[in-house]
Amino acid sequence: MEAPPVPRPVEVRQWRDGEWRPLADVVSHEVPVSVVWEGGSCRLWAWPQDIGDLALGHVLLDRLHDGPPDGPSPAGIRRGDARCTDGVWHVRLAPNPAPPAVADVAPDAAKGEEPQRGAASAPGRLSAPELLETMRMFMGAQGLWDGTGCFHRAGVFSVTKGEVVRRAEDIGRHNCIDRLAGWAAREGVDLSSHVLLVSARVTASLFAKARRAGFTWIVSRSAVTTASVDMAREQGVTLVGFARDREERFTVFTDRAVRVAP
C-alpha cells in the first residue's frame, strides 16, 4: 500500500515580534485531479489522498445532481465508484435508485407543523454536553489540520454510535464535503441520518452542498451567514455554529426538530 503523502518541508524566513528569524516550516501539497464520467470531464485541485471519493462525490454533488440546487436528490445519493487509469479518475455510477417509499410522518400539532411525506430517518438528539464532546472528538483527532494551517476538516457523526464514522481533510472546504459524499455513495451510507461536522464557516454554497449530500443537521466550529440561516429555517435543517469545545459554547441558529436537547 502506498504511503500517504505528507506536507512538504520548506526553509523560510519569518517576521515576528519585531525581528526576522529563519524557520523550518511545512506546506501542503496541492495537485490537479482529472475526472471523467459519462458525458463530461473536469479538473479539480486537491490534497493528493483518497482521490477516488473526492472525484465520485464531486460528480454526484456538482455535475450530475438531479435534485434542487440546495436540496437532496429525490431518490437519494447514487451508488458508484472511481478508478484511476493513466492519471485520470473515471467515475462510474449505478442507475438511479427508485424513490424511497412514501410514508406519512405525524405532525407536531403543538408547533403547528404540517404532515411531512417521505421524510428520511432522523439523526437523533444530543444534549449540550454531548454536542461539545462530539466537537472535542472531531477537532481533537490528529490529522492534516495540525501543522500547516492550510486544511479544512469535515466529518460524519453517528448519534446512535456516538462516534465520528468518517473524517475528511482537504485544502478546500467544498472538497471535504465531496469526499464524504463519495464515501457515502461507495459504502451505501444514508447521510440524512447523520450529523455533518465542519471546521469551516457555513456559507450559502457550503450549506447547499451539504444539503445535496443529504445532511439535515450541520454543526460548524465557525460562523454561519444570513443566507445559510434562512435556508436552514426554510428547509427545517438544524444549524449550529461556533461549536468550540475549549470555550464550552455553541450557538443554535435553527433547530425545528429540537435535535439539540434543551
C-alpha positions in Angstrom: 0.0 0.0 0.0 1.3 3.4 -0.9 2.3 5.6 2.0 0.1 8.7 2.5 1.6 12.0 1.4 3.0 14.4 4.0 3.3 18.2 3.9 6.5 19.3 2.2 9.2 20.8 4.4 10.4 24.3 3.4 13.0 26.7 4.8 11.6 30.2 5.0 12.2 33.4 6.9 9.6 34.9 9.2 9.0 38.3 10.6 7.7 38.1 14.2 7.9 40.1 17.4 9.8 42.9 15.6 12.6 40.8 14.1 13.5 38.3 11.3 14.2 34.7 12.0 14.8 31.6 9.9 12.0 29.0 10.2 11.6 25.3 9.2 8.0 25.2 8.0 5.8 22.8 6.1 3.5 23.5 3.1 0.5 21.5 1.9 0.7 19.7 -1.4 -1.9 20.7 -4.0 -2.2 18.7 -7.2 -4.5 18.8 -10.3 -7.1 16.0 -10.4 -8.5 15.0 -13.8 -12.0 13.4 -13.6 -14.2 11.9 -16.3 -17.6 10.4 -16.3 -20.2 9.5 -18.9 -20.9 12.8 -20.6 -18.3 15.1 -19.1 -15.0 15.8 -17.6 -13.4 18.4 -15.3 -10.2 19.2 -13.3 -10.0 19.8 -9.6 -7.2 20.9 -7.3 -6.9 18.9 -4.1 -4.7 17.2 -1.4 -3.4 14.0 -3.1 -5.0 11.3 -1.0 -8.3 9.3 -1.2 -8.9 11.0 -4.6 -11.5 8.4 -5.6 -14.0 9.5 -3.0 -13.3 13.2 -3.9 -13.9 12.5 -7.6 -17.1 10.5 -7.0 -18.6 13.0 -4.6 -17.8 15.9 -6.8 -19.5 14.4 -9.8 -22.6 13.4 -7.7 -23.0 16.8 -6.0 -21.8 19.3 -8.6 -22.1 17.7 -12.0 -25.0 15.1 -12.1 -27.1 16.2 -9.1 -30.8 15.6 -10.1 -32.5 17.4 -7.2 -32.9 21.1 -6.3 -29.7 23.2 -6.1 -30.0 23.4 -2.3 -31.7 20.1 -1.6 -31.1 16.4 -1.8 -31.9 14.2 -4.8 -35.5 12.8 -4.5 -34.1 9.3 -4.9 -31.2 9.8 -2.6 -27.5 9.7 -3.4 -26.5 7.3 -6.1 -24.0 4.4 -5.6 -20.8 4.4 -7.5 -17.0 4.3 -7.5 -14.0 5.8 -9.2 -10.9 4.2 -10.7 -7.7 5.8 -11.8 -6.2 4.9 -15.2 -3.2 6.7 -16.6 -3.6 9.5 -14.1 -7.3 10.1 -14.9 -10.1 9.3 -12.5 -13.0 7.5 -14.1 -16.3 7.8 -12.2 -18.8 5.0 -12.7 -22.4 5.3 -11.3 -25.1 2.8 -10.7 -28.5 3.5 -12.2 -30.7 6.0 -10.3 -32.3 4.2 -7.4 -36.1 4.1 -7.1 -37.6 6.9 -4.9 -38.0 5.9 -1.3 -41.3 4.6 -0.2 -43.7 7.4 0.7 -44.6 7.4 4.4 -46.5 9.8 6.5 -44.8 11.4 9.4 -47.0 12.6 12.2 -47.0 16.4 12.6 -46.3 18.2 15.8 -49.6 19.9 16.4 -48.2 22.0 19.3 -45.8 23.6 16.8 -48.4 24.0 14.0 -46.4 21.7 11.7 -47.9 20.1 8.6 -47.5 16.4 7.9 -44.4 15.6 6.0 -44.2 12.8 3.4 -41.3 10.6 2.6 -39.1 12.1 5.3 -35.7 10.5 5.9 -34.6 8.9 9.1 -33.7 11.4 11.8 -30.1 11.7 13.1 -31.2 11.6 16.7 -30.7 14.1 19.6 -27.7 15.4 21.6 -27.6 17.2 24.9 -25.4 20.3 25.1 -22.5 18.4 26.9 -22.7 15.6 24.3 -22.5 18.1 21.4 -19.4 19.7 22.9 -17.9 16.3 23.4 -18.6 15.5 19.8 -16.7 18.5 18.6 -13.9 17.7 21.0 -13.6 14.3 19.4 -13.8 15.8 15.9 -11.4 18.6 16.2 -9.0 16.9 18.7 -8.2 14.0 16.5 -4.7 14.2 15.0 -4.6 14.9 11.3 -3.5 17.2 8.5 -5.3 20.1 10.3 -2.2 20.3 12.5 1.0 21.8 11.2 0.4 23.7 8.0 -2.7 25.8 9.0 -3.9 25.0 5.4 -6.6 22.4 5.9 -10.3 22.2 6.4 -11.9 19.3 8.1 -15.4 17.7 7.8 -16.8 14.6 9.4 -19.9 12.3 9.6 -21.1 11.8 13.1 -23.4 8.9 14.1 -25.5 9.8 17.1 -26.5 6.2 17.7 -22.9 5.0 17.7 -21.6 8.1 19.4 -18.6 8.4 17.1 -17.3 10.1 14.0 -17.6 7.4 11.4 -15.8 9.3 8.6 -13.5 12.2 8.6 -12.2 14.1 5.6 -9.5 16.8 5.3 -8.5 18.9 2.3 -7.2 22.3 1.3 -10.8 23.2 0.0 -13.8 23.1 2.3 -16.0 22.0 -0.6 -13.6 19.2 -1.3 -14.2 17.9 2.2 -18.0 17.5 1.6 -17.3 15.9 -1.8 -15.1 13.4 -0.1 -17.8 12.5 2.5 -20.4 12.2 -0.2 -18.1 9.9 -2.3 -17.5 7.7 0.7 -21.3 7.5 1.4 -22.0 6.6 -2.2 -19.4 3.9 -2.3 -20.5 2.4 1.1 -24.3 3.0 0.7 -24.5 5.3 3.8 -27.6 7.5 4.2 -26.2 10.8 5.2 -29.6 12.2 6.2 -29.4 10.0 9.3 -26.0 11.5 10.4 -24.7 14.9 11.6 -22.3 16.9 9.4 -19.4 18.4 11.4 -17.3 21.1 9.7 -14.4 23.3 10.7 -15.3 26.0 8.1 -17.9 28.7 8.2 -21.3 27.7 6.7 -22.0 29.9 3.7 -24.9 29.5 1.3 -22.7 27.5 -1.1 -21.5 25.1 1.6 -25.0 24.7 3.0 -26.3 23.9 -0.4 -23.7 21.3 -1.0 -24.3 19.7 2.4 -28.0 19.5 1.6 -27.3 17.9 -1.8 -25.3 15.3 0.0 -28.4 14.7 2.1 -27.5 16.2 5.5 -30.3 17.6 7.7 -28.1 18.6 10.7 -24.9 20.7 10.3 -22.6 21.7 13.2 -19.7 24.2 12.5 -16.8 25.3 14.6 -17.0 28.6 12.8 -19.6 31.2 11.8 -22.7 31.0 9.6 -24.2 33.5 7.2 -27.6 35.0 6.9 -28.2 33.0 3.7 -27.4 29.7 5.4 -29.7 30.6 8.4 -32.6 31.5 6.1 -32.1 28.3 4.0 -31.9 26.2 7.2 -35.1 27.7 8.5 -37.0 27.3 5.2 -35.9 23.6 5.0 -36.2 22.6 8.6 -32.4 21.9 8.9 -30.7 22.0 12.3 -27.8 24.5 12.0 -25.3 25.1 14.8 -22.3 27.4 14.7 -19.4 28.5 16.9 -19.3 25.0 18.4 -16.0 25.3 20.3 -15.3 22.7 23.0 -12.4 24.6 24.5 -14.6 27.6 25.1 -17.6 25.4 26.2 -20.0 27.1 23.9 -22.1 26.8 20.7 -25.0 28.7 19.1 -28.1 27.1 17.8 -29.4 29.2 14.8 -32.3 26.9 13.8 -33.5 23.6 15.2 -37.1 23.0 14.3 -36.8 19.3 15.1 -35.3 20.1 18.6 -32.3 17.8 18.0 -30.2 19.7 20.4 -31.9 18.9 23.7 -32.7 21.9 25.8 
